[in-house]
């Protein structure tokens, strides 16, 4: 089952990411230790599988 945006943000926070900004409905997150940065769209619907995988890849968690 795909993650919701809130679940994705919590997952990233548990892995050392922090919120560095928000532009509209998109939350920018960064890990200062690894230097990885990613953007999570914060909408009401669940993330699609491809987008979920792309965010995890950008974050270096896949």
N, C-alpha and C positions, 0 to 999 in steps of 0.2 A: 504494500500500500504506500502510495507517495506521501511525502512529508508535507505538512503545511508550512507556510513561511515562518510562523512562530517556532515550530519544531526545528526548522533548519537553523534559525538564528541561535536558539538555545544549544544546538549541537555544535555550532561553530564556537560559541562562547566557552563551552566545555573543553574545546581544543585550543584555547589560547587566543581566540579572536576577540576584538572589541569593536564596538560601533564607533566609527570616526565621522559619520555624517549621514544625513538623509536628504534626498532631493525628491520631493513629491512622495511617491509610493515605493521608492527604491532605497534600501538601506545599504550603505557602504561599510564593509567590515575589513579589518586589517589585523594581521598577526605581526607584532613588532619583532619577535624572535626570528621567524622564518622569512619575513618580508612579503609573504603572500597577501594578496588583496582580492576581494570579490564583492559582487553586488548581488543582493537578494531582493527580488521584487516582492513587496509586501502588499499582496492583494488578498481577498477573502477566499479565493479558491486554492486548492492544493496545487503544488508544483507538478508540472508534467515530468515524466521519468527522464527525458533527455536533458531538461533544464536542471533537474536535481543532480544528475550525474556531472553536468558541466560545472556547476557550482562547486561540487566536491573536488573535481579535478583541479580547478583554479585554486582552491584552498590547499591543495597538496594532500588531501585526505583520501585519495583514491589511487 
